[in-house]
Amino acid sequence: MEQRGLSMSDAFLIEIGTEELPPKSLRALAQSFHDEVVAGFSHLNLAPVDSKWFATPRRLAVRINQLPSRSPDTQEIVLGPPAAAAKNDAGEWTPAAIGFAKKQGVSADALELIDSDKGPRLGFTKTVPGAQTELVAAHVVNEALAKLPIAKRMRWGSSRTEFVRPVHWVVCLYGDNDDLGTIFGLTASRVSHGHRFMAPEPIKIRSAATYEEDLLAAKVIANYEKRKAMILKQVKNLAATYSADAQIDDDLLDEVTALVEWPVALSGEFDRDFLRVPSEALIASMKEHQKYFHLQDAEGELLPRFITVANIESPEPERIVHGNERVIRPRLADAAFFYDTDLKTRLADRRIVLEKMTFQHKLGSVYDKVVRVASLASFIATKIGADASIAARGAELAKSDLASELVNEFPELQGIAGAYYARAEGLGDEIADVIEQHYLPRFATDDLPDNLEATAVAIADRCDTLAGIFAIGEIPSGSKDPFALRRASLAVLRLIIDNNLNLDLAELFSEALRRLPFDVPPNSLESLIAYLNERYYARYEAQGIPITTVRAVINQGVNEPLDFQRRLNALVVFSDMPEALALASAYKRVGNILAKADASKPIYSDELLVETAEHALAKALQALKPALDKAINAKDYSGYLTHLASLREPVDVFFNEVMVNAEDDKLRQNRLGLLATLAALFGAVADLKELAIS
């Protein structure tokens, strides 16, 4: 389709004014709105240049600094009947041709014969006018809004329009034009609104270029990132005045940024007596309930002071501070009450409550899971040189805090609360550390447990979950993974590999399956191993390792993750060697030859070697075998593959000079035996032929 015509460009602005938007999704909504608006114009060949998104609690906006006034006209070929039906014997247009022209609204003189994929056909070329920005802007915006990732939309008033929050105004400008149609049932204009309290009157946006400036005058900082940077600076500077360090949680910073249009950081304090409560509980209460930033001293200890970010510049800031201090006190008092109440019950005594908490209805209660995990953790501990009694005792108490008041209020404190209670009971740091750290790692880059006993419990806990869910057939599919098995399996791999543990997945999962309270399906173990193997792709993709390299090791059927890692490391180095591709291709060729000949026995006789090249290859194999055996027995896979690289020349010469499928059957079988010997050496570390796949 040919394009013609030039167009002038101008700036475009769209602002959707709403009631307070969900703070945790504001940034994602704003970015998606921007992306959909830009994509909508691009789809119409209106190429936007230099675009930016804005977001505050009461608005989503997109500005495009250069947007063509119209897209280029296009030349489109319209095809009609076959050429054979276009003209009669006298060379005149047939009724079919004339009817086609009439239907298309063109003169018969515009018709011509055009070659197409379906042969010569009657047709004509027509000019399709380009889209005019001023006419399509409202449609593009409405389409963009309809595509936003909103889990639950709502209606308001008598309108049937739906959005995440009620929409009260729409600003839409293109150049000087503010008459661009209807969006969400509202007539777009240049009238916006500033800060709800400090500048409540309507304001006019002069142009797209002055958008930020006009809102700034109305006490609104429209630029999300600029507002975020202001908050960060204010909070840090204010903390410094108290010789303290403000702890900035990225998620909290984003949430606070999404809650204010004009940030003003203020500091308040709370009763020092609350510091006897676990700091994590106080921090969780301040963060989740009040959106406060907490402060620490130079030693990292929590201070009885917080920083809040107000959405107003008050002439009496102390009133705001006192209000926040008044609100946080009962919150912290609740946390203290939960903590004091929990201390009255031993962790061991809480296990009876776990019997009433369902883990999974086919797998029993949380208590049932605890019993299985404790037994499995003891088994793993003996394998990795950990204290089995500490691992088992820690596992027995690891889930007890799930029955506590503090964890019921703050679920993210599971493990942390239990560790405090264990120390308060006098159970010691070793048991407390197991309780707290067995949840690690919680995400891909999280810390690992710093002791082997907690590591044993961490592995056991996840293996029990994986084995149980697979045994009842609840294997995750697509995006559905209610028991977070993908994360659990990646954690198992990381716990084993990063701690240099010689553990076998087949043995681990066999033990886990054996402890389940029912007879498991016969294919459960194989399914689990296959699932863990798939997770290797995710683990190593993040490290930039090619899929084919990972698959080469998976194809070996390696069940020990640490051994898998060592083989993979060696293969990554080997794949960069100049001999790698040639040997991989040769291995693939050998495999094809052996498969066609249905031959796999690595047996050959020196007496039946005839050609110089096959003598040379056999001699090279025999000379190299001791070094290869030593390397493979020592799991020196890099050394093994380096030795293997020396076979490139004799292998190349062999294939260039020797006819494997000789007419003499004895020679053919002997050469196949030689190749089978070569194949066994090639495949000892990894399936090298995968490296030959482009």
C-alpha positions in Angstrom: 0.0 0.0 0.0 1.6 3.2 -1.2 1.6 6.3 1.1 1.4 9.9 -0.1 1.1 13.3 1.4 2.8 15.3 4.1 1.4 16.6 7.4 2.1 19.3 10.0 2.6 18.2 13.6 1.4 19.7 16.9 1.3 18.8 20.5 -1.5 16.6 22.0 -2.7 16.3 25.6 -5.3 14.0 27.2 -6.1 14.2 30.9 -8.7 12.0 32.6 -9.9 13.6 35.9 -11.2 11.1 38.4 -11.9 10.4 42.0 -9.0 9.1 44.0 -7.4 6.2 42.0 -6.1 3.0 43.6 -2.6 4.0 44.8 -1.0 0.6 44.3 -1.9 0.4 40.7 -1.6 4.1 39.7 1.8 3.8 38.1 0.8 0.7 36.1 -2.4 2.3 34.9 -0.6 5.5 33.8 2.0 3.6 31.9 -0.6 1.4 30.2 -2.7 4.4 29.3 0.3 6.0 27.7 1.3 2.9 25.8 -2.3 2.3 24.5 -2.7 5.9 23.4 0.6 5.9 21.6 -0.2 2.5 20.0 -3.6 3.7 19.0 -2.2 6.7 17.0 0.6 4.6 15.6 -2.0 2.0 14.3 -3.6 4.9 12.3 -0.2 5.8 10.9 -0.2 9.0 13.0 3.4 8.5 14.2 3.7 10.1 17.7 7.1 11.5 18.7 8.3 12.4 22.3 5.5 11.2 24.5 5.2 11.2 28.3 2.7 10.0 31.0 1.6 11.8 34.1 -0.3 10.5 37.1 -1.6 11.9 40.4 -4.3 10.5 42.7 -7.0 12.3 40.7 -5.7 12.1 37.1 -4.1 10.1 34.4 -2.6 12.1 31.5 -0.5 11.6 28.4 1.3 14.3 26.4 2.7 13.8 22.9 4.9 16.7 21.9 4.7 15.9 18.1 1.7 14.3 16.6 0.9 14.7 12.8 -2.4 16.5 12.0 -3.2 13.6 9.6 -1.8 10.4 8.4 -0.6 10.1 4.8 -3.1 9.1 2.1 -2.7 5.6 0.9 -3.1 4.0 -2.5 -5.2 0.8 -2.2 -5.8 -1.8 -4.9 -9.4 -3.1 -5.1 -9.8 -6.4 -7.0 -12.9 -7.5 -8.7 -14.0 -10.3 -11.1 -11.4 -12.5 -13.0 -10.0 -10.9 -16.1 -11.7 -13.5 -18.3 -15.1 -12.1 -17.2 -14.1 -8.4 -17.6 -14.4 -7.9 -21.4 -16.4 -9.4 -24.2 -15.2 -10.5 -27.6 -15.5 -7.0 -28.9 -13.2 -5.7 -26.2 -16.0 -3.9 -24.3 -16.5 -4.1 -20.5 -18.9 -6.8 -19.6 -22.0 -6.2 -17.4 -20.0 -7.9 -14.5 -17.3 -5.3 -14.9 -19.7 -2.4 -15.2 -21.6 -3.7 -12.2 -18.3 -3.9 -10.2 -17.4 -0.3 -11.1 -20.9 0.9 -10.2 -20.8 -0.9 -6.8 -17.4 0.6 -6.0 -18.5 4.1 -7.0 -16.0 4.6 -9.8 -16.1 5.1 -13.6 -15.5 2.1 -15.8 -12.7 4.1 -17.3 -10.8 3.7 -13.9 -10.8 -0.1 -14.3 -7.7 -2.0 -15.3 -6.4 -5.6 -15.4 -4.2 -6.3 -12.4 -2.0 -9.3 -11.7 -2.8 -10.9 -8.3 -2.1 -14.0 -6.3 -5.3 -15.5 -7.9 -4.3 -14.6 -11.4 -5.3 -11.6 -13.6 -8.3 -9.8 -12.2 -10.3 -6.7 -12.9 -9.5 -3.9 -10.4 -8.6 -0.3 -9.8 -6.4 1.8 -7.6 -8.2 4.2 -5.1 -6.9 6.8 -2.8 -7.7 6.3 0.9 -7.6 9.6 2.8 -5.4 9.6 5.8 -6.9 9.8 9.4 -7.3 13.3 10.8 -6.0 13.6 14.3 -8.7 16.0 15.4 -11.4 13.5 14.2 -9.9 10.3 15.6 -8.4 11.5 18.9 -11.5 10.8 21.0 -11.8 7.3 19.5 -8.2 6.6 20.2 -8.5 7.7 23.8 -11.7 5.7 24.4 -10.2 2.6 22.9 -7.1 3.1 25.1 -9.2 3.4 28.2 -11.1 0.3 27.4 -7.9 -1.7 27.2 -6.4 -0.7 30.5 -5.6 -3.6 32.9 -8.4 -3.0 35.4 -9.5 -6.0 37.4 -12.8 -4.5 38.5 -14.6 -1.6 36.8 -17.4 0.4 38.3 -20.3 2.6 37.1 -21.4 5.9 38.6 -24.5 8.0 38.3 -26.9 7.2 35.6 -24.2 6.5 33.1 -23.4 3.0 31.8 -19.8 4.0 31.4 -17.3 1.9 33.4 -13.9 2.8 34.8 -11.8 2.1 37.8 -13.1 5.2 39.5 -15.8 7.8 38.5 -14.6 10.3 35.9 -15.4 14.0 36.5 -13.6 15.9 33.8 -11.7 15.3 30.6 -9.1 17.6 29.1 -8.2 17.0 25.5 -6.1 19.4 23.4 -4.5 19.2 20.0 -2.6 22.4 19.2 -5.1 25.2 20.0 -8.1 22.9 19.4 -10.0 21.8 22.5 -13.2 20.6 20.7 -12.1 17.0 20.1 -15.3 15.1 21.0 -16.7 13.0 23.8 -14.8 10.7 26.1 -16.5 8.7 28.8 -19.7 10.5 27.9 -18.1 13.9 28.8 -17.3 16.7 26.4 -13.6 17.2 26.3 -12.4 20.7 27.0 -9.4 22.5 28.4 -10.9 22.8 31.9 -9.0 20.8 34.6 -8.9 20.9 38.4 -6.0 21.6 40.7 -5.4 20.5 44.3 -8.6 19.5 46.0 -8.0 21.8 49.0 -5.3 24.3 48.2 -6.7 25.2 44.7 -10.3 23.9 44.5 -11.4 26.1 41.6 -11.4 24.9 38.0 -8.4 25.9 35.9 -7.7 26.2 32.2 -4.9 24.4 30.6 -3.4 26.8 28.1 -1.7 24.2 26.0 -0.2 20.8 26.1 3.2 22.4 26.5 2.2 24.3 29.6 0.3 21.4 31.2 2.8 20.9 34.1 3.2 24.6 34.6 -0.5 25.2 34.8 -1.1 22.4 37.3 1.9 23.5 39.4 0.3 26.9 39.8 -2.8 25.0 41.1 -0.6 23.1 43.7 -0.4 19.8 41.7 2.9 18.2 40.7 1.7 16.1 37.7 5.0 14.4 37.0 5.0 11.2 39.0 8.7 10.7 39.0 9.4 14.3 39.9 7.0 13.9 42.8 8.6 10.7 43.9 12.0 12.3 43.9 10.7 15.2 46.0 9.3 12.8 48.6 12.5 10.9 48.7 14.6 14.0 49.2 12.2 15.5 51.8 12.1 12.3 53.8 15.9 11.8 53.9 16.5 15.5 54.7 13.9 15.5 57.5 15.4 12.3 59.0 18.8 13.8 59.0 17.6 16.6 61.3 17.1 13.9 63.9 20.4 12.3 63.2 18.5 9.3 61.9 18.3 7.3 58.7 14.9 6.9 57.0 14.3 3.4 55.7 12.8 3.8 52.2 10.8 0.8 51.0 10.4 1.1 47.3 6.8 -0.2 47.3 5.8 2.2 50.1 7.5 5.1 48.3 5.5 4.4 45.1 2.3 4.1 47.1 2.9 7.4 48.9 3.7 9.1 45.6 0.4 7.8 44.3 -1.5 9.3 47.4 -0.4 12.9 47.2 -0.4 15.7 44.7 1.6 18.2 46.7 3.9 16.3 49.1 5.0 17.7 52.5 7.1 15.5 54.7 6.4 15.8 58.5 7.9 13.9 61.4 6.1 12.6 64.5 7.0 10.3 67.4 5.5 7.5 69.5 5.9 6.2 73.0 9.4 4.7 73.5 7.8 1.9 75.5 6.5 0.3 72.3 10.1 -0.5 71.3 9.9 -3.6 73.5 7.6 -5.0 70.7 9.4 -6.7 67.8 10.5 -3.9 65.5 9.2 -5.8 62.5 5.7 -5.6 63.9 5.9 -1.9 64.6 7.3 -1.2 61.1 4.5 -3.3 59.5 1.9 -1.4 61.5 3.3 2.0 60.5 3.8 1.0 56.9 0.6 -0.9 56.1 -1.9 1.1 58.2 -0.5 4.6 58.1 2.0 4.7 55.2 4.7 6.0 57.4 8.5 5.7 56.9 10.3 4.5 59.9 13.6 5.8 61.2 16.7 4.0 62.5 19.8 5.2 64.4 23.4 4.7 63.4 23.4 1.1 64.8 20.3 0.2 62.8 18.0 0.2 65.8 14.4 1.4 65.4 13.7 4.9 66.7 10.4 6.0 68.3 9.8 8.4 65.4 8.2 8.3 62.0 7.8 10.4 58.9 4.5 10.9 57.2 3.9 12.7 53.9 0.9 15.0 53.9 -1.0 16.1 50.8 -1.2 19.7 51.9 0.9 22.6 52.8 -0.6 23.6 56.1 -0.1 26.8 58.1 -0.3 24.6 61.2 1.8 21.5 60.4 2.0 20.6 64.1 -1.7 19.8 64.0 -1.2 17.3 61.2 1.7 15.8 63.2 -0.4 15.5 66.4 -3.2 13.9 64.4 -0.9 11.3 63.0 0.6 10.6 66.4 -2.9 10.2 67.8 -3.8 7.7 65.0 -0.7 5.6 65.2 -0.8 5.0 69.0 -3.8 2.6 69.0 -2.2 0.8 66.0 1.0 0.2 67.9 -0.9 -0.6 71.1 -2.7 -3.4 69.1 0.6 -4.8 68.0 1.9 -4.7 71.6 -1.2 -6.5 72.8 -0.9 -9.2 70.1 2.7 -9.7 71.1 2.1 -9.8 74.8 -0.8 -12.2 74.3 1.3 -14.5 72.1 4.0 -14.7 74.7 1.6 -16.5 77.1 1.4 -19.6 74.9 4.4 -21.8 74.0 5.1 -22.6 70.4 4.8 -26.3 71.0 1.3 -25.8 72.5 0.2 -23.9 69.4 0.6 -26.9 67.3 -2.8 -28.2 68.4 -4.3 -25.2 66.6 -2.5 -26.2 63.4 -4.5 -29.4 63.4 -7.6 -27.3 62.7 -5.9 -25.3 59.9 -6.2 -27.0 56.5 -3.1 -27.0 54.3 -4.9 -28.8 51.5 -8.0 -30.9 52.0 -6.4 -34.0 50.4 -3.1 -33.5 52.1 -4.4 -32.8 55.6 -3.8 -30.0 58.1 -0.9 -27.7 58.6 0.0 -29.9 61.5 0.1 -33.0 59.2 2.5 -31.0 56.9 4.7 -30.1 59.9 5.1 -33.7 60.8 6.1 -34.7 57.3 8.5 -31.7 56.9 10.2 -32.5 60.3 10.8 -36.1 59.2 12.1 -35.1 55.8 14.2 -32.3 57.2 15.9 -34.8 59.5 16.7 -37.0 56.5 18.1 -34.1 54.5 20.1 -32.8 57.4 22.0 -36.2 57.7 22.8 -35.9 54.0 24.3 -32.4 54.1 26.1 -32.6 57.4 23.6 -30.6 59.5 22.4 -31.4 63.0 19.4 -33.5 62.3 17.9 -33.0 65.8 18.0 -29.2 65.5 16.6 -29.4 62.0 13.7 -31.7 63.1 12.9 -29.6 66.2 13.0 -26.4 64.3 10.7 -27.8 61.7 8.3 -29.0 64.3 7.9 -25.4 65.5 8.4 -23.6 62.2 4.7 -23.1 61.5 3.5 -22.6 65.1 3.4 -18.8 64.7 0.7 -19.2 62.1 -1.6 -19.7 65.0 -0.4 -16.5 66.7 -2.3 -13.2 67.0 0.7 -11.2 65.5 0.9 -13.3 62.4 -2.9 -13.2 62.0 -2.7 -9.4 61.9 0.6 -9.2 59.9 0.9 -12.4 57.7 4.3 -11.2 56.4 5.7 -11.7 59.9 5.4 -15.5 59.7 8.7 -17.0 60.8 9.9 -13.7 62.2 7.3 -13.8 65.0 8.1 -17.4 65.7 11.8 -16.6 66.1 11.0 -14.0 68.7 8.8 -16.3 70.6 11.4 -19.1 70.4 14.0 -16.9 71.9 11.6 -15.6 74.6 10.9 -19.3 75.5 14.6 -19.9 75.8 14.8 -22.3 72.9 18.0 -20.8 71.7 19.2 -19.1 68.6 19.7 -22.3 66.6 16.0 -23.2 66.8 14.9 -19.5 66.3 17.1 -19.2 63.2 15.5 -22.3 61.7 12.0 -21.0 62.3 12.8 -17.6 60.8 15.0 -18.6 57.9 13.2 -21.7 56.6 11.0 -19.3 54.5 14.1 -18.1 52.6 14.4 -17.4 49.8 11.0 -15.8 49.4 11.8 -14.4 45.9 14.5 -14.8 43.3 17.1 -12.4 44.7 16.3 -13.0 48.4 18.9 -14.1 50.9 19.4 -17.8 51.6 19.4 -19.3 55.1 22.8 -18.8 56.8 22.9 -22.3 58.4 22.5 -25.8 57.2 19.7 -26.7 59.6 17.4 -24.0 58.3 18.5 -25.0 54.7 17.4 -28.5 55.4 14.0 -27.4 56.6 13.6 -24.9 53.7 14.2 -27.7 51.2 12.0 -30.1 53.0 9.1 -27.7 53.3 9.1 -27.0 49.5 9.7 -30.6 48.5 6.7 -31.7 50.7 4.5 -29.1 49.0 5.7 -30.0 45.5 5.3 -33.7 46.1 1.9 -33.4 47.7 0.4 -31.1 45.1 1.7 -33.3 42.2 0.5 -36.5 43.9 -3.1 -35.2 44.0 -2.9 -34.1 40.4 -3.1 -30.3 41.0 -0.2 -29.6 38.6 0.1 -25.9 37.7 -1.0 -24.9 34.2 -0.7 -21.7 32.3 -0.8 -18.7 34.7 -2.6 -20.7 37.5 -0.2 -21.7 40.3 -2.1 -21.3 43.5 0.5 -23.0 45.6 3.4 -21.1 44.0 5.1 -24.3 42.9 7.2 -22.5 40.3 8.7 -20.3 43.0 9.1 -23.3 45.3 10.9 -25.4 42.7 13.3 -22.5 41.8 14.0 -22.1 45.5 14.8 -25.8 45.8 17.3 -25.6 43.0 18.9 -22.4 44.4 19.1 -23.8 47.9 20.9 -26.9 46.6 23.2 -25.2 44.0 24.2 -22.1 45.9 25.0 -24.0 49.0 27.0 -26.6 47.1 24.9 -29.5 48.4 25.2 -33.0 46.9 21.5 -33.8 46.9 19.6 -36.0 44.4 16.2 -34.8 43.4 14.9 -38.3 42.7 15.9 -39.3 46.2 14.5 -36.2 47.8 11.1 -36.5 46.1 11.0 -40.2 46.6 11.3 -39.5 50.3 8.7 -36.7 50.2 6.2 -38.9 48.3 6.8 -41.8 50.7 5.7 -39.6 53.6 2.3 -38.7 52.1 -0.8 -40.2 53.7 -1.9 -42.2 50.6 -0.6 -44.3 47.8 0.7 -41.9 45.2 0.2 -42.3 41.4 3.0 -44.3 39.8 4.2 -41.4 37.6 4.4 -38.8 40.3 8.2 -39.0 40.7 8.8 -38.7 37.0 6.4 -35.8 36.7 8.2 -33.9 39.5 11.6 -34.4 38.0 10.4 -33.2 34.6 8.8 -30.2 36.3 12.0 -29.3 38.1 14.0 -29.8 34.8 11.7 -27.2 33.2 12.6 -24.7 35.9 16.2 -24.9 34.9 15.3 -23.0 31.8 13.8 -20.1 33.9 16.8 -20.1 36.2 19.4 -19.9 33.5 17.5 -17.7 31.0 17.9 -14.9 33.5 21.7 -15.5 33.4 21.7 -15.2 29.6 22.5 -18.9 29.0 21.1 -20.2 25.7 18.2 -22.7 25.9 20.1 -25.2 23.8 22.9 -25.2 26.2 20.6 -25.9 29.2 18.7 -28.5 27.2 22.0 -30.3 26.4 22.4 -31.0 30.2 18.7 -31.7 30.8 18.9 -34.4 28.1 21.5 -36.2 30.2 19.0 -37.0 32.9 21.1 -35.4 35.6 19.2 -35.5 38.9 21.7 -33.7 41.1 21.2 -29.9 40.7 24.8 -29.2 41.8 26.1 -31.7 39.3 23.8 -30.0 36.7 25.4 -26.6 37.5 28.9 -28.0 37.1 28.2 -29.6 33.8 26.4 -26.4 32.6 29.4 -24.2 33.6 31.8 -26.5 31.7 29.5 -26.5 28.7 29.2 -22.7 28.6 33.0 -22.5 28.5 33.3 -25.3 25.9 30.7 -23.7 23.6 32.9 -20.7 23.2 35.8 -22.9 22.0 36.5 -23.0 18.2 36.2 -26.8 18.3 32.7 -26.8 19.9 30.5 -26.4 16.9 32.4 -28.9 14.7 32.4 -31.5 17.4 28.7 -30.9 18.2 27.9 -31.3 14.5 30.0 -34.5 14.3 28.2 -35.9 17.4 24.9 -35.2 15.7 26.1 -36.9 12.6 27.3 -39.9 14.5 24.0 -40.1 16.3 22.1 -40.1 13.0 24.3 -42.8 11.5 24.0 -45.1 14.5 20.2 -44.5 14.7 19.8 -45.5 11.0 22.0 -48.5 11.4 20.3 -49.5 14.7 23.8 -49.8 16.2 24.8 -48.6 19.6 27.4 -51.1 21.0 30.8 -49.4 21.5 32.7 -52.4 20.4 35.3 -52.5 17.6 38.5 -54.4 16.7 41.8 -52.8 15.9 42.4 -55.7 13.5 39.4 -54.6 11.3 40.6 -51.0 11.0 41.8 -50.5 7.4 41.9 -46.8 6.6 44.6 -44.6 8.0 42.0 -42.1 9.2 40.1 -44.8 11.3 43.4 -46.0 12.7 44.2 -42.4 13.7 40.8 -41.9 15.3 41.0 -45.2 17.3 44.5 -44.3 18.4 43.3 -40.9 19.5 40.4 -42.4 21.5 42.6 -44.9 23.2 45.3 -42.3 24.1 42.6 -40.0 25.5 40.5 -42.5 27.4 42.6 -42.5 30.7 42.5 -38.7 30.9 38.8 -38.6 30.1 38.0 -41.3 32.7 40.0 -39.5 35.3 38.2 -36.2 34.6 34.7 -37.7 34.6 35.3 -39.6 37.8 36.5 -36.4 39.4 33.6 -34.5 37.9 36.1 -32.2 36.2 33.7 -31.5 33.4 35.7 -28.6 32.0 38.8 -30.7 31.9 36.9 -33.5 30.2 35.5 -31.2 27.4 38.9 -29.6 26.9 40.4 -33.0 26.3 37.5 -33.9 24.0 38.2 -30.8 21.9 41.5 -32.4 20.8 39.5 -35.0 18.9 38.3 -32.4 16.4 41.0 -33.1 13.8 40.9 -36.9 13.8 37.1 -36.8 13.7 37.1 -34.4 10.8 39.6 -36.5 8.9 37.6 -39.7 9.6 34.4 -38.3 8.1 36.3 -36.9 5.1 38.2 -40.1 4.2 36.3 -43.1 5.6 33.1 -44.7 4.2 31.2 -45.9 7.3 28.7 -47.9 5.4 31.2 -50.1 3.6 30.0 -53.0 1.4 31.9 -55.4 3.6 29.6 -56.0 6.6 32.4 -56.7 9.0 34.1 -53.4 8.2 30.8 -51.6 8.4 29.9 -53.1 11.8 33.5 -52.3 13.1 33.2 -48.7 12.0 29.8 -48.4 13.6 31.3 -49.8 16.8 34.1 -47.2 16.6 31.5 -44.4 16.2 29.5 -45.8 19.1 32.6 -45.6 21.2 33.1 -42.0 20.1 29.4 -41.2 20.8 29.7 -42.5 24.3 32.6 -40.1 25.0 30.8 -37.2 23.3 27.7 -37.8 25.5 29.4 -38.2 28.9 29.0 -34.6 30.1 26.1 -33.3 28.0 24.1 -33.9 24.9 26.6 -32.0 22.7 24.5 -32.2 19.5 22.2 -29.6 21.1 25.0 -27.1 20.5 24.7 -27.8 16.7 21.1 -26.5 16.7 21.0 -22.9 15.6 
